[in-house]
Amino acid sequence: NGESARNDKYNKLKREMDVLKQKYHNNDEELQTTLSQLEQLNLENEECMRKLEAIESSNDSFIEDEFAELQAKYNTLCTQHNELKQRYECQKEELATSLTQLEALNIENEEYLSKNVTYEMEKEA
C-alpha cells in the first residue's frame, strides 16, 4: 500500500512536470513569434524613417501629404512595437516562472526518487 501511494505520487509529479514542460515549450514558441513580430516592426519602422528623412529634405506639397501619411503609419507602428514589447516582457516573465516551477518540480522528483531507492534498498535488506 505504501508502494502504491509512492507510485501515485510519482505519477502525479511526472504529470505535473510534463504539463510544465509543455507550458514552457508553448511560452517559448510564443516568445519567438513575438520576437519575430518585433523584428518585422523594426524593419518597417526603419523603412518609414528612411522615407520620412527623404520627404523632410524635399519641399514638394505632394511629398508633404506623403510625409503626413508616413508619419501616421510610423506612429501606429511605434504603438504596435510598444504593445508587442510589453507582451514580450510578460511572456518572458511567464517563461521564467514556468522554468522556476519546472526546476522545483524536478528537485522534488529527484528527492522522491532518492527516497524511493532508499526505501527499496531497505525493503530488500
C-alpha angles and dihedrals in degrees: 000000000000090000091051091052090050091049091049091051091047092050091048091050090047092051091048090049091049091051091049092047090052091047090050090050092048092048090049091052091049089048092053091048091050091049090051090050090050091051091050091049090050090054091049090048091051091050091050091049091052090051092046091052090050091049094048090057092056129074099202114126092220088057090050089059090050088048091055090049093049092045089055091048091048091051090050091049091050090053091049090047092053092047092050091046090054090047089049091052091049092049090047090054091047090050091051091049091050090049091051091049091047092051091049091049090048091053090048090049092050090050090049092049091048091051090046092053090049090049092049091049091050090047091053093047 
